[in-house]
Amino acid sequence: MFAPKLMIFYVVVVLLAIPSSINAYLSTFQFEGQFECNKPSFHYRIVVYENDNIFDDAIGHTDRMYSREPHMYNVSASDTGDGNNFYEIYFQILHDCDDRNLSMNSPLHLVKKAK
């Protein structure tokens, strides 16, 4: 009696998952830029997020990086579609450029229409 209910649940889950996998297109992003810091060297870590209604997706990151002047960064990210067909990308940057060991969110206001 328990197995048929489990099988029905499994079939429903599989059928619900198929349309989302068919419509999943991979979009890749490459970000390069320069930090402004008064120190000659510092450490940083970048996490790239895509803003969603329920919870934000981490779609890319760097390891803990050591930077020397000029303070350039390079981070890549990828996502398999977005629910509303627009990407709302932002960075979380953890760094020790100043004595407070800041973590800051940096909205990019990048909007890319998904194809």
C-alpha positions, 0 to 999 in steps of 0.5 A: 500500500505504501509503495504505489503512493511513493511511485505516484509521488516519484512520477509527479516529481519527474514530470515537474522537473522535465520542463524546467530542464528543457528550458534551461539555457546556460548564460555565462558572465565574465567580470573584470575591474579594478578596486580602489584601495589605499593599501599597496596590498590586501586580500579579497573574496568575491561572490556573485549572486543573482537576485531572486524572489525567494532566495538569491543564487550564488552563481560564481566566486573567487577564492581568497585572493591576494591583490597588489597595486593595481588592484585588478579583479576577474570573476566568472559566473554562470546561471541556467536561466532566471524565472522572470527572464532577467538577471539581477546580478550583484557582488558580495565582496569580503576584503581587508582593504581597511581595518574594519574587514568589510563585507559589502554588497555591490549591486551591478544593475546588470540586466540581461534578457534571457534568450 
